[in-house]
């Protein structure tokens, strides 16, 4: 069930490579990588690394009384990673090529989040 949602997220976004549902503890629930990618950009490793950073961002937002962190985008030379917090325990992430469409990616992650929350219950 999670894989189907992740597949829809990735396959409907231009330039997307992979998607991931992960807990803030760094343990992946499910992942999906689009066919034709060589696996060089391991979404599980990316998620584990960014889960630590995302935890810090959540704490900083709460300390600043800015409310809950909802979304983070990390754009580097070779990869863009979009992360959407779906509840207190889990987030969904998508990696894409630099020429991908991050606006569409953000929209797809936002609209898929309620479905993922429902599947987690």
Steps between C-alpha positions, in 0.01 A plus 500: 500500500779750585696399189204584274473848650875557472494378139224749419694782667820426307349405164278809486789745557736596218858422591414303815728206574376342823258533790517393862277470806718508812471545873691774678701217655661445158327169431343475155142375478500475120684638200459510124759570231396577144611243242812587308686655792827336590444518876795740543271733690377266774183658637527304827846640571384850408202462734712379791739794465223758469290352783759632747491845341122497484481424872717806568282715276186382683654585839619841378156589363339402830759696703434807287126447547466496123272197508564156361745457214312369198733506203871512422675522163870435454636593162855401415700493180398146401183431695194667646328341799152603610375394842144526631425431868180297515464462877707502821666170413537483120600694191488438127791598277565517128830542317522647154750607242593870506295555183190347663185688593516576876175698492310197374691281746397719794137490384498122456659442842250736666199333340628146568573567870141442624485169312826387663376602844183297442706198388715526815195478730 
